[in-house]
Amino acid sequence: MRKHYRAEGLVESELAAGPYEQFARWFKNAAAAGLHEPNAMIVSTADAAGRPSSRTVLLKAFDARGFVFFTNYTSRKGRELAENPYVSLLFPWHSLARQVIVTGTAERIGRDETAAYFRTRPHGSQLGAWASDQSSTVGSRAELERAYEELAARYPEGEQVPVPPHWGGYRVTAEAAEFWQGRENRLHDRLRYVRAGRNGGTGGALWRVERLAP
């Protein structure tokens, strides 16, 4: 099971000034190519002892401040991030022979920002955030559905569902971001932005670019 990559390369002179701008370019390409859920990313965390865990989560926003996703704060990833804020994000855009790997730290976003996003979610998804005690053991599917039905009776369609206090967003601030482009003969292009301080005038991040051996 081996794929022969024949994609065009990635060269330093064509990169954006920073990783967020470069990500915006590649994300636009992925969306235009019709990839299923191009915002799907693998979020890897680790507990205080360094034991890792991974899961697929949807990216909901990104800008020069970082990458945002939402989850239950009492879930496994939420508990691990409370112990250890270091995180890795992987965007696996296989059909384009591309991947983006971001490493950095995660912190909770403000409640106003969380509430604004929560209001855009479908009514059923809002109820689901209350019904599911994410990552905990549940006795049966029927138990989960019963909890949902009770909430649906309490908050019928059209009635505002309050934002769960245990649910919200994280923003991942990049310390490094690798852009990987598959090439022939396994001589892939791997260019990595590494944070190199801050601009004294604008306060924005400064980045250096490294080429990694494939």
N, C-alpha and C positions, 0 to 999 in steps of 0.2 A: 504494500500500500504506500505508494510514493508518487508525489506530484512533481512534475517538472515545471518549474516556474519560468516564465518568459516575459515577465513584466518589465517595463522601463525602470530605470534606476532612480535613485534618490541621491542628489549631490548637494554638498554644503551651500553652494552659491544660490540654490533655488529655495533654501529654507526661509521661513519667516523669522522675524527678529526674536520671537519667543515661542515657547511651546504651546501656549493657549491659542495664539494666532495660527500656528501650524496645525494644531488639532482642528480648528474651525475649518481650514481648507480640506483636510482629509475627511472630516465628518460630512461636509457638504458633498464630497465625491461619493462617499458611501451611501448617503441618502439618495443621490441622483442615480446611482447604479441599481436602486431598487432592492437593496439588502433588507432582509426581514429584521426589524428592530435593530437598526445600526447603533442605537443607544444602549443596547444590552452590553454589560460589562461584568467581568468576574472580579468581585471584591474579595480580597484576601486580608485577613486580620490574624492576630496572634494574641494569646492570653499572656499573663504576666510571666509565665514560665517558658514562653516562646513556642508553645504548641499552636500550629497554624490551622486555619479553617478557611474555606472558600465557598462562595455561592454566587449565582448570577443575579444582578440587580439592574434596574433601569436607571440610566443617567437622566435627570430631569432638568438640569440647567448647567451651563458653564459660562464663565467669563474670565476676565483677568484675575479674579480673586480665587478661582478654583472650580472644582467639579462637585455638583450637588446631587445627593440621592436622599431618599426618605425611607424610614424603617421604624420598627418598634424598638424603643430604647432598652427594653428588657430582653430582647432577643439575644442569641448568642453573640452576634457581631456587635450589638450594642453594649453588652457586658464586657466583651473583649476590648472594645475601643475605650471604655471607661478605665480599664487597667493599663492599656497600651495604645496610644493614639496613632502609632505607625501603621500605614495601610498601603496596599498595592492595588491598582486598577489595571485590568487588561481588557482591551477592546479587540476581539478576534475577528477581523474582517477577512475570512478565509478566501472568499471568491475574488477578492481584489489582491490576494497575496500580500496583505498588509496586517500589521498589528501595532497597537500603541500600548506601551507599558508605562504607567505613571506610579511613582513612589513618592510618598509624602506623609503628611499628618492630617488627621480628621478632627474637626471640632463641630459642635452643635451650632446650627444657625439660630437666629432669633425666633421667638415665638410668633411675632408678626409675620415674618417671612413664611414660617411653617403654616400658619393659618391661611394666608393668601393662597398657597398652593393647595391646601386641603379643600378649600372651597371649589377648586376646579375639578376635583375628582368626581367620578360618577357616584351617584347616591349609594349604590351597592358596595363600592369600594370604601366609602366612608364608614358604612356599617361594619364592613369586614375588619377595619382597623381596630374597632372595639371588640368584635366577636372573637378574634384570634389572639390568644396569649402566645405570641410567636415564639417558637423553639421549645415551648414547654410540652410535656407529655399530655396527650388527650386520650380519653377513654375510648372514644369511638367517633366515627364520622357523624353519627346521629347527634352526639353531644354538641359537636361544633355547629351543626345546622340548627339545632334547637336554640343555641345562644344567638345565632343570626336572626332567627324568626322572632325571638323576643324583642330584639332591637328594632326589627322592621315594624313591629306592632307599636313600639314606643315612638319611633321616628318615621312615620310614613313618608312616601315620596312627596316632595315639595316642602317638607318641614326641615328646618336647619338642624344638622347634626353637629354637636359640639366637637371640637378638636380634642382627641384623647391626650391627656397630660403625659402619657408614656410613649407618645408617637411624635416623630418630627424628623427634621433634616440634619444632614451632616454636610459640611463643605470640606473637600480634600484640597489642601494647598500643596502644590507640587514642589518637591525638592529636586526631582529629576524626571525626565520624560523621554522615553526611547521611541523612535519611529522606525519601524522594521518593514523593509520592502523585500519580498522574495525575488531572487535572481537566479539565472542559470547556474548549474553546477554547484549549487549550494553556496555560492559566493554572494550571499545576501548583503544588502545595504542596511547598516544599523547605525543610525545617528542619534545621539543622546544629548539632550539639553541638561545642563547641571547648573543649579543656582549658584551664582558667584557674587552675591552681595546685593546692595541696593544702589540705585542711582541717587546721588546726593542732591540733585536738582529736583527731580520729579518724585522721588520716593519709590519708584517702580523697581521691580526686580531686574537684576543684571544676570545674563546667562552666557555660559560658554558652551560650545558644541564639541563633542568628542565622537570620533568614528570608532566603532567597536568591531573586532574581528568576528566573522560569522561562525 
